[in-house]
Amino acid sequence: MAQLSELVVGSFEAFVAGLVGAIPQLLGGLVFVVLAYIGIKVVTTVLRSVLSRTTPREQGLVVDLVVLIVSIFLWFGAGLALLNIVGLGDLAASLGTAVGFIALGVSYALSEMIEDTVAGVYLLRDPDFNPGDTVTMTAGTGVVAEIGLRKSRFDLENGDRLVVANRDVEKKWTKTAE
């Protein structure tokens, strides 16, 4: 019975010593999280402000997409740095590598959606391609009704609405003179 009580007391003392030893790392991690939050908030606010001033108002979707992507990368980097600060650097390295491979697989699986989104950004930024313009593309001729990040919508002369993936629109289109 004495050995059991010594084992429990020794385990408790080791636990408390480990906890006391981890307090500086945990406090450093807490300070880092607060500073990271403030820094990321400042960066995304400045980025949104700059992009909002340099892009037309109707392209707010592009601004939101860029700010979202930048904030995701910043938070992921902050998370890996936090793991390193609290003494889990090996886990951070493994996690970074694993996420890289997962991102590669996801980007391959979503390659057509990514292609549509990139083409949508180009179409939104193109001064010659705007809602209300009449354009001819391989799918037909129609008036641009809406430009989204993945698809564009056209009103055809017969009253039908044609929905086309942006990658197909971006390949070849011609603006019809009005």
Number of C-alpha atoms within 10 A of each C-alpha: 6 7 8 9 10 11 12 12 12 12 12 12 12 12 12 12 11 11 12 11 11 14 12 12 16 16 13 14 19 15 13 17 17 10 13 19 15 11 13 17 13 12 16 17 13 13 16 18 12 12 18 16 10 10 14 13 10 11 17 14 14 22 20 13 14 15 18 14 10 15 16 13 11 18 15 14 15 18 17 19 20 23 18 17 18 17 15 13 15 11 13 19 15 12 14 16 12 12 13 12 12 12 12 12 12 11 13 12 11 12 12 15 18 16 16 24 21 17 23 24 21 16 21 24 16 10 8 12 18 19 15 13 17 20 20 17 16 11 12 11 19 24 21 21 18 15 22 19 22 19 19 22 19 24 18 16 10 7 9 10 15 17 15 17 20 26 21 17 21 15 10 10 16 14 16 12 7 5
